């Protein structure tokens, strides 16, 4: 069959099974698609396209399609809408492991409570390391530890063995 014949046949099949649409929309769509694929030998994607075109050109049928969205509803991900502002670096909190003045690990958090819990956990798990919790992003791993402008130290832990050396 040619494409124009397929379109015509799709409309005929659509109209043939229209009574099923009001009782079971999913079964209606499935029936129309399967019959289209059997009769014309088209793919599932093509049958879906024929079905969608028939639905657009026909009168609306109760029970078919999605429920209308309430007026004024804002859906996420729509282009043109303002996106969230990023949090300032100095509004973050970081937990840093320091070995001989070098940053070994640095983990950042958006909330101070989460950073504080992680700080306490790391002290328990690695009590021989020096730990610092700061407000700000802090240095990267491998850098020497120093606070940048706007960063401030909130908590620190130095094990007894390191404290005695100093």
C-alpha positions in Angstrom: 0.0 0.0 0.0 1.1 3.6 -0.5 1.3 6.2 2.2 -2.0 7.9 1.1 -3.7 4.5 1.1 -2.3 3.8 4.5 -3.7 7.1 5.9 -7.1 6.3 4.4 -7.1 2.8 5.8 -5.9 4.1 9.2 -8.9 6.4 9.4 -11.2 3.6 8.4 -9.8 1.3 11.1 -9.9 4.2 13.7 -13.6 4.8 12.9 -14.4 1.1 12.9 -13.3 0.6 16.5 -14.5 4.0 17.8 -17.1 2.5 20.0 -14.3 0.8 22.0 -12.7 4.2 22.7 -15.2 5.4 25.3 -14.9 2.2 27.4 -11.2 1.4 27.2 -8.9 4.0 25.6 -5.7 1.8 25.9 -7.3 -1.2 24.3 -8.7 1.0 21.5 -5.3 2.4 20.7 -3.7 -1.1 20.8 -6.4 -2.5 18.6 -6.1 0.2 16.0 -2.3 0.0 16.0 -2.2 -3.8 15.7 -4.7 -3.9 12.9 -2.7 -1.2 11.0 0.5 -3.2 11.4 -1.2 -6.5 10.2 -2.9 -5.0 7.2 -0.2 -2.6 5.9 2.9 -4.2 7.2 4.1 -0.9 8.7 6.2 -0.6 11.9 4.8 0.0 15.4 6.1 3.6 15.2 4.4 4.2 11.9 1.2 2.7 13.2 1.4 5.1 16.2 1.8 8.0 13.9 -1.2 7.0 11.8 -3.2 6.6 15.0 -2.1 10.0 16.4 -3.0 11.7 13.0 -6.4 10.1 13.0 -7.0 11.3 16.5 -6.0 14.8 15.7 -8.3 15.0 12.6 -11.3 13.4 14.2 -13.8 14.9 16.6 -12.6 14.6 20.3 -13.7 11.4 22.0 -14.5 11.3 25.7 -12.0 9.0 27.5 -9.2 9.4 24.9 -6.0 11.3 25.6 -4.7 12.9 28.7 -6.8 14.8 31.2 -6.6 18.5 30.6 -4.1 20.3 32.9 -5.7 22.7 35.4 -5.5 26.4 34.4 -2.4 28.1 35.8 -0.5 24.9 36.5 3.2 25.3 36.1 5.0 22.2 34.9 8.7 21.7 35.7 11.3 21.9 32.9 9.5 24.4 30.6 11.9 26.5 28.6 11.8 30.2 29.2 11.1 29.9 32.9 13.6 31.3 35.4 15.9 28.6 36.8 17.0 28.4 40.4 19.9 30.6 41.4 23.0 28.7 42.3 24.1 28.9 45.9 27.1 31.2 46.6 30.4 29.3 47.3 30.7 30.8 50.8 27.2 29.6 51.7 28.4 26.0 51.4 30.1 23.9 54.1 33.1 21.7 53.6 34.7 18.9 55.6 38.5 18.6 54.9 41.1 16.0 55.8 44.6 17.5 56.3 47.8 15.5 56.3 51.1 17.4 56.9 49.4 20.6 55.7 48.1 19.1 52.5 44.4 18.6 51.7 43.8 14.9 51.2 40.0 14.9 51.0 37.4 17.7 50.7 33.7 17.1 50.7 31.2 20.0 50.3 27.6 20.3 51.6 24.8 22.8 51.1 23.5 22.5 54.7 25.6 23.0 57.8 23.9 20.2 59.7 24.8 17.6 57.0 28.4 18.8 57.1 28.6 18.7 60.9 27.2 15.1 60.9 29.8 14.1 58.3 32.5 15.8 60.3 31.6 13.8 63.4 31.4 10.6 61.4 34.8 11.1 59.8 36.4 11.8 63.2 35.1 8.4 64.5 36.1 6.5 61.4 39.6 8.1 60.9 40.6 9.4 64.3 44.3 9.6 63.4 43.7 12.3 60.7 43.3 16.0 61.2 39.9 17.3 60.2 38.5 20.8 59.6 35.0 21.9 58.9 34.7 25.3 57.2 32.1 27.6 55.7 33.0 27.8 52.0 34.1 25.4 49.3 37.7 25.2 50.6 40.8 24.1 48.7 41.0 21.2 46.3 42.7 17.9 47.1 46.4 18.1 46.8 46.5 21.9 47.6 48.0 23.3 50.8 45.3 24.1 53.4 44.5 27.8 53.7 41.3 29.7 54.0 40.3 32.0 51.1 38.5 35.3 51.5 35.0 34.8 52.9 35.7 31.3 54.2 35.8 30.7 57.9 36.7 27.7 60.1 33.7 26.3 62.1 35.1 23.1 63.7 38.5 21.4 63.8 39.9 18.2 65.2 43.5 17.4 65.7 44.5 14.0 67.1 46.7 13.9 70.2 49.7 12.5 68.2 49.7 15.5 65.8 49.0 18.0 68.6 52.1 16.8 70.5 54.4 17.3 67.5 53.4 20.9 67.2 
